[in-house]
Amino acid sequence: MRPRVPAWDQVIAMEKWISPEGRLELPGEDRAQVQSVALQMTIAEAEVYTLLLTAEGTAALVREVRRRVIDGGKRYSSTLGDVRDLQEAEDPEGARKVLEEYIANEPIPRYREWAETELKDLE
């Protein structure tokens, strides 16, 4: 699996700052980073802006970013595992098809980009 983007890791790390009451107060710079990463995770722009209006919403947004990064990473890793299995079985066309299907269905652009690189490496 390719390494995560550092900004993703920074936003995920903010989860430890969430209070026991489920609130997260962030300075403008950190809020901007959460906003940017949330948009990369294909969370609707209106939803991102609405959630960032409150400390409770900000906490929920950080948790959602974490969930999407983890879920996306699992999908990506699983796909790469399938590709490697097909390559070992000497089925390059099958490996290519798995990556093409993944690219067509993956909602997170960065994971799609990584898969496109893998697809180019197959050719």
C-alpha positions as CSV (number, residue, x, y, z in Angstrom):
1,M,0.0,0.0,0.0
2,R,1.3,3.5,-0.8
3,P,1.9,5.8,2.2
4,R,-0.9,8.1,3.2
5,V,-0.7,11.8,2.5
6,P,0.8,13.6,5.5
7,A,-2.2,16.0,5.7
8,W,-4.5,13.0,6.1
9,D,-2.4,11.7,9.0
10,Q,-2.4,15.1,10.7
11,V,-6.2,15.3,10.5
12,I,-6.6,11.8,11.8
13,A,-4.3,12.6,14.7
14,M,-6.6,15.5,15.7
15,E,-9.1,12.9,16.8
16,K,-7.1,12.5,20.0
17,W,-8.0,16.2,20.8
18,I,-11.7,15.5,20.8
19,S,-13.0,16.2,24.3
20,P,-15.0,13.5,26.3
21,E,-18.1,15.6,25.4
22,G,-17.4,15.1,21.7
23,R,-16.2,18.6,20.9
24,L,-13.2,19.7,18.9
25,E,-12.1,23.4,18.9
26,L,-9.5,24.2,16.3
27,P,-7.6,27.3,15.3
28,G,-8.2,28.6,11.8
29,E,-5.1,26.9,10.3
30,D,-6.1,23.5,11.6
31,R,-9.8,24.0,10.5
32,A,-8.6,24.8,7.0
33,Q,-6.6,21.6,7.0
34,V,-9.6,19.6,8.1
35,Q,-11.7,21.3,5.4
36,S,-9.1,20.5,2.7
37,V,-8.8,16.9,3.7
38,A,-12.5,16.4,4.1
39,L,-13.1,17.6,0.6
40,Q,-10.4,15.2,-0.7
41,M,-12.4,12.5,1.0
42,T,-15.3,13.5,-1.2
43,I,-17.4,14.8,1.7
44,A,-19.9,17.3,0.2
45,E,-18.7,20.9,0.4
46,A,-21.9,22.1,2.0
47,E,-21.7,19.4,4.7
48,V,-18.0,20.2,5.4
49,Y,-18.8,23.9,5.9
50,T,-21.8,23.2,8.1
51,L,-19.9,20.7,10.3
52,L,-17.1,23.1,10.8
53,L,-19.5,25.7,12.3
54,T,-19.6,23.9,15.6
55,A,-17.1,22.1,17.8
56,E,-19.4,19.0,17.8
57,G,-19.5,19.1,14.0
58,T,-15.8,19.5,13.7
59,A,-15.3,16.4,15.9
60,A,-17.7,14.5,13.7
61,L,-16.0,15.6,10.6
62,V,-12.6,14.5,11.8
63,R,-14.0,11.1,12.7
64,E,-15.6,10.8,9.3
65,V,-12.3,11.7,7.6
66,R,-10.6,9.0,9.6
67,R,-13.3,6.4,8.7
68,R,-13.0,7.2,5.0
69,V,-9.2,7.1,4.9
70,I,-9.2,3.7,6.7
71,D,-12.0,2.3,4.5
72,G,-10.4,3.6,1.3
73,G,-7.0,2.1,2.4
74,K,-8.7,-1.2,2.9
75,R,-10.3,-1.1,-0.5
76,Y,-7.0,-0.1,-2.1
77,S,-5.0,-2.8,-0.3
78,S,-7.5,-5.5,-1.1
79,T,-7.4,-4.5,-4.8
80,L,-3.6,-4.6,-4.8
81,G,-3.7,-8.0,-3.2
82,D,-6.1,-9.3,-5.9
83,V,-3.8,-7.7,-8.6
84,R,-0.7,-9.4,-7.1
85,D,-2.5,-12.8,-7.0
86,L,-3.5,-12.5,-10.6
87,Q,0.0,-11.5,-11.6
88,E,1.4,-14.5,-9.8
89,A,-1.2,-16.6,-11.7
90,E,0.2,-15.1,-14.9
91,D,-3.1,-13.4,-15.7
92,P,-2.1,-9.8,-16.6
93,E,-5.4,-9.1,-18.3
94,G,-7.3,-10.1,-15.2
95,A,-5.0,-7.9,-13.1
96,R,-5.6,-5.0,-15.4
97,K,-9.4,-5.5,-15.3
98,V,-9.4,-5.5,-11.5
99,L,-7.5,-2.2,-11.4
100,E,-9.8,-0.7,-14.1
101,E,-12.9,-1.7,-12.2
102,Y,-11.4,-0.3,-9.0
103,I,-10.6,3.0,-10.7
104,A,-14.1,3.3,-12.1
105,N,-15.6,2.8,-8.6
106,E,-13.3,4.3,-6.1
107,P,-14.7,7.5,-4.7
108,I,-11.5,9.0,-3.3
109,P,-9.4,10.7,-6.0
110,R,-6.0,10.0,-4.4
111,Y,-6.6,6.3,-4.2
112,R,-7.8,6.3,-7.8
113,E,-4.5,8.2,-8.8
114,W,-2.5,5.5,-7.0
115,A,-4.4,2.8,-8.8
116,E,-3.8,4.5,-12.1
117,T,-0.1,4.5,-11.4
118,E,-0.3,0.8,-10.7
119,L,-2.2,0.2,-13.9
120,K,0.5,2.1,-15.9
121,D,3.1,-0.1,-14.2
122,L,1.3,-3.2,-15.5
123,E,1.7,-2.0,-19.1
